[in-house]
Amino acid sequence: MIYKDFSVLARVPARGIGKLPRIKWLFGLSCDDQSLRLEGLMRVLGLLLLATVAGSAHATNDWPSDFFGTTAVKAEPIYTRGELAGCSMLFAATTKDTAYWRGEVAVVRGAFVLNLFGKPGEKFIAPALRVGVFKPNADGSIGASKAPDFIYAVGSAGSTAKDTVASQPSDEPGYVVASIKLDSAIIGLIADASLGKSITIGYSRGEKGIDQRVDVDLSVTNTDMRNGKFVRERSTQPGSAFEDCFTKLVKELTIPKR
């Protein structure tokens, strides 16, 4: 059952956001971590790319429609020194980047993260979003790419676009990290992640670049090719795991008395 007492979050002071220490675990696990290694997808992607190149069909219109979409998600708790320090929902998806790459294939990878900070008696949650956009190579591997300049997420309670407090490049090349104010949009994303709903990730390049958006289905656990078609496996497990982590995280919070 979805955690419902979100009212406690409204009483948690959102201090410290924007002045967070730059350490690797801060914004969740690497999307190249073993927990989200997409060997199966990359193998399928490589075979399809090779077939496309062999047929001299480079246009995005030549890709099957079921190729685009969420490829995998996974919920992962974050620990430091053996103690729970946050919760993350990792995701990967493919889309047509019509905003910057003339409709070519883009692999969007990242994580929605809830970080726990503060000393005992003064702990608080600092939400963050981490996104990287990459071009796939002909062998199915992920090529290098410049990180987006602006990222946000849209869930059932609205967008985080206006709630970004600070943004900076990740320690891992190709990714950007946004620290986000703990507001209604974040609470909606927590519920969406727990229920395995779909959210939208947006990114842009340049000061006035247009947004490229990609939908991410938070119930997709794996993507494979069967009988010439891309098949997405869905489960409630990622949502349940994220909810379980979040429930434990809330117990660590310092909740001011009314």
C-alpha positions as CSV (number, residue, x, y, z in Angstrom):
1,M,0.0,0.0,0.0
2,I,1.4,3.4,-1.0
3,Y,2.8,5.5,1.9
4,K,0.2,8.2,2.5
5,D,1.4,10.4,5.3
6,F,3.1,12.9,3.1
7,S,2.1,15.7,5.4
8,V,5.2,15.1,7.5
9,L,7.3,16.2,4.5
10,A,5.6,19.6,4.6
11,R,7.1,20.1,8.1
12,V,10.6,19.1,7.2
13,P,12.9,22.2,6.8
14,A,14.3,22.3,3.2
15,R,17.6,23.8,4.3
16,G,21.0,23.1,2.9
17,I,19.8,22.5,-0.7
18,G,22.1,24.1,-3.2
19,K,25.1,23.9,-0.9
20,L,25.5,20.1,-0.9
21,P,28.9,18.4,-0.7
22,R,30.1,17.0,-4.0
23,I,30.5,13.3,-3.3
24,K,29.6,10.5,-5.6
25,W,26.8,8.8,-3.6
26,L,25.1,12.2,-3.2
27,F,22.9,11.9,-6.3
28,G,22.4,8.1,-6.3
29,L,24.0,5.2,-7.9
30,S,25.6,5.4,-11.3
31,C,23.4,4.4,-14.1
32,D,26.3,2.2,-15.2
33,D,26.1,0.4,-11.9
34,Q,25.5,-3.3,-12.1
35,S,22.0,-2.8,-10.8
36,L,21.1,-1.2,-14.2
37,R,23.4,-2.7,-16.7
38,L,21.3,-3.1,-19.8
39,E,23.3,-5.8,-21.5
40,G,20.2,-7.3,-23.0
41,L,18.9,-4.0,-24.4
42,M,22.4,-3.0,-25.7
43,R,22.8,-6.4,-27.4
44,V,19.4,-6.0,-29.1
45,L,20.1,-2.3,-29.9
46,G,23.5,-3.3,-31.4
47,L,21.9,-5.9,-33.7
48,L,19.2,-3.5,-34.8
49,L,21.8,-0.7,-35.4
50,L,24.0,-3.0,-37.5
51,A,21.0,-4.1,-39.5
52,T,20.0,-0.5,-40.0
53,V,23.5,0.5,-41.2
54,A,23.7,-2.5,-43.5
55,G,20.4,-1.4,-45.1
56,S,21.6,2.3,-45.3
57,A,18.5,3.3,-43.4
58,H,19.6,6.0,-41.0
59,A,16.4,7.9,-40.7
60,T,14.5,7.7,-37.4
61,N,11.3,6.8,-39.4
62,D,13.0,3.5,-40.2
63,W,13.0,2.4,-36.6
64,P,10.1,0.3,-35.4
65,S,7.7,2.3,-33.2
66,D,7.9,-0.1,-30.4
67,F,11.7,0.5,-30.1
68,F,11.1,3.9,-28.5
69,G,10.1,4.1,-24.8
70,T,11.3,3.0,-21.4
71,T,13.9,0.2,-21.4
72,A,14.3,-0.4,-17.7
73,V,13.9,1.0,-14.2
74,K,15.1,-0.1,-10.9
75,A,14.7,1.2,-7.3
76,E,17.8,1.2,-5.2
77,P,18.4,2.3,-1.6
78,I,21.5,4.4,-1.0
79,Y,23.8,3.6,2.0
80,T,26.7,5.3,3.5
81,R,28.7,3.7,6.3
82,G,26.0,1.0,6.6
83,E,23.2,3.5,7.2
84,L,20.3,4.4,4.9
85,A,21.2,7.7,3.2
86,G,18.6,8.0,0.5
87,C,16.4,6.3,-2.1
88,S,16.7,6.3,-5.9
89,M,14.7,5.3,-8.9
90,L,17.0,4.6,-11.8
91,F,15.6,4.7,-15.3
92,A,16.7,4.4,-19.0
93,A,14.6,5.2,-22.1
94,T,15.0,5.7,-25.8
95,T,13.5,8.6,-27.8
96,K,13.7,10.6,-31.0
97,D,15.6,13.7,-30.2
98,T,13.9,16.2,-32.6
99,A,15.0,19.2,-30.6
100,Y,18.8,18.8,-31.0
101,W,19.7,15.7,-33.0
102,R,17.3,16.0,-36.0
103,G,15.2,13.1,-34.8
104,E,18.1,10.7,-34.2
105,V,18.0,8.1,-31.5
106,A,18.8,9.3,-28.0
107,V,19.2,7.2,-24.9
108,V,18.1,9.0,-21.8
109,R,19.4,7.6,-18.5
110,G,19.2,8.9,-15.0
111,A,17.7,8.8,-11.5
112,F,15.2,10.5,-9.3
113,V,16.8,10.6,-5.9
114,L,15.8,11.4,-2.3
115,N,19.0,12.2,-0.2
116,L,19.0,12.2,3.5
117,F,21.3,14.8,5.1
118,G,22.0,16.3,8.5
119,K,23.3,15.1,11.9
120,P,21.1,13.1,14.3
121,G,18.2,15.3,15.4
122,E,18.5,17.6,12.4
123,K,18.0,15.3,9.4
124,F,16.2,16.4,6.3
125,I,15.5,15.3,2.7
126,A,17.1,16.9,-0.3
127,P,15.5,15.7,-3.6
128,A,17.6,15.6,-6.8
129,L,17.3,14.6,-10.5
130,R,20.1,13.2,-12.5
131,V,19.9,12.9,-16.3
132,G,22.3,12.1,-19.2
133,V,21.5,11.9,-22.9
134,F,23.6,9.7,-25.1
135,K,23.9,8.5,-28.7
136,P,24.1,4.7,-29.2
137,N,27.0,3.3,-31.1
138,A,26.7,0.8,-33.8
139,D,27.8,-2.0,-31.5
140,G,25.0,-1.1,-29.0
141,S,27.3,0.6,-26.5
142,I,26.6,4.2,-25.3
143,G,28.6,6.9,-26.9
144,A,29.9,10.1,-25.3
145,S,27.7,13.1,-25.1
146,K,27.6,16.6,-23.6
147,A,25.4,16.9,-20.6
148,P,22.1,18.8,-21.0
149,D,22.0,22.3,-19.5
150,F,18.6,22.0,-17.9
151,I,16.6,19.1,-16.7
152,Y,13.3,18.6,-14.9
153,A,10.6,15.9,-14.2
154,V,6.8,16.1,-14.6
155,G,4.6,13.9,-12.5
156,S,1.0,13.7,-11.3
157,A,1.4,16.8,-9.1
158,G,3.1,19.0,-11.7
159,S,6.6,19.9,-12.9
160,T,9.9,20.5,-11.0
161,A,11.0,23.0,-13.7
162,K,10.3,26.0,-11.4
163,D,11.6,24.2,-8.3
164,T,15.3,23.7,-9.3
165,V,17.5,25.3,-6.7
166,A,20.9,24.5,-8.2
167,S,22.3,22.5,-11.1
168,Q,25.8,21.2,-11.8
169,P,27.6,18.6,-13.9
170,S,27.8,15.1,-12.4
171,D,31.1,13.5,-11.5
172,E,30.2,11.0,-14.3
173,P,30.6,12.5,-17.8
174,G,27.5,13.2,-19.7
175,Y,25.2,13.8,-16.8
176,V,23.8,16.9,-15.1
177,V,22.3,17.0,-11.6
178,A,19.6,19.3,-10.4
179,S,18.9,19.9,-6.7
180,I,15.1,20.4,-6.3
181,K,13.0,22.1,-3.7
182,L,10.9,19.7,-1.7
183,D,7.5,20.8,-2.8
184,S,4.2,19.4,-4.1
185,A,5.8,18.3,-7.4
186,I,8.3,16.1,-5.5
187,I,5.6,14.6,-3.3
188,G,3.7,13.7,-6.5
189,L,6.8,12.1,-8.0
190,I,7.3,10.0,-4.8
191,A,3.8,8.7,-5.2
192,D,4.2,8.1,-8.9
193,A,7.4,6.1,-8.3
194,S,5.8,4.1,-5.5
195,L,2.8,3.3,-7.7
196,G,4.8,2.5,-10.9
197,K,3.2,5.3,-12.9
198,S,4.6,7.1,-15.9
199,I,6.5,10.4,-15.5
200,T,8.1,12.7,-18.1
201,I,11.7,13.8,-18.2
202,G,12.5,17.0,-19.9
203,Y,15.9,18.4,-20.9
204,S,17.3,21.3,-23.0
205,R,20.5,22.7,-24.2
206,G,21.6,26.4,-24.2
207,E,20.0,29.3,-22.3
208,K,16.9,29.4,-24.5
209,G,16.9,25.9,-26.0
210,I,13.6,24.2,-26.5
211,D,12.6,21.2,-24.4
212,Q,12.9,17.6,-25.5
213,R,10.7,15.3,-23.5
214,V,10.6,11.6,-23.0
215,D,8.0,9.6,-21.1
216,V,9.3,7.1,-18.6
217,D,7.1,4.1,-17.4
218,L,8.2,3.3,-13.9
219,S,6.8,-0.2,-14.1
220,V,9.1,-1.4,-16.9
221,T,11.8,-3.7,-15.5
222,N,13.4,-5.0,-18.8
223,T,13.2,-4.8,-22.5
224,D,14.0,-7.6,-25.0
225,M,13.4,-8.5,-28.6
226,R,11.2,-11.5,-29.3
227,N,10.0,-12.6,-32.7
228,G,11.2,-9.3,-34.2
229,K,9.4,-7.1,-31.7
230,F,10.5,-5.2,-28.7
231,V,8.8,-6.5,-25.6
232,R,8.7,-4.6,-22.3
233,E,8.3,-6.6,-19.1
234,R,6.4,-4.8,-16.3
235,S,6.2,-5.4,-12.6
236,T,5.1,-3.7,-9.4
237,Q,8.5,-4.6,-7.8
238,P,10.3,-1.3,-8.5
239,G,7.4,0.7,-7.0
240,S,7.2,-1.5,-4.0
241,A,10.9,-1.3,-3.4
242,F,10.9,2.5,-3.7
243,E,8.0,2.8,-1.3
244,D,9.7,0.5,1.2
245,C,12.9,2.6,1.0
246,F,11.0,5.8,1.4
247,T,9.0,4.6,4.4
248,K,12.3,3.8,6.1
249,L,13.8,7.1,5.1
250,V,10.9,9.1,6.6
251,K,11.5,7.4,10.0
252,E,15.0,8.9,10.0
253,L,13.7,12.5,9.5
254,T,13.6,15.2,12.1
255,I,10.0,16.3,12.2
256,P,9.4,19.7,13.9
257,K,6.5,19.7,16.3
258,R,3.4,21.5,15.3
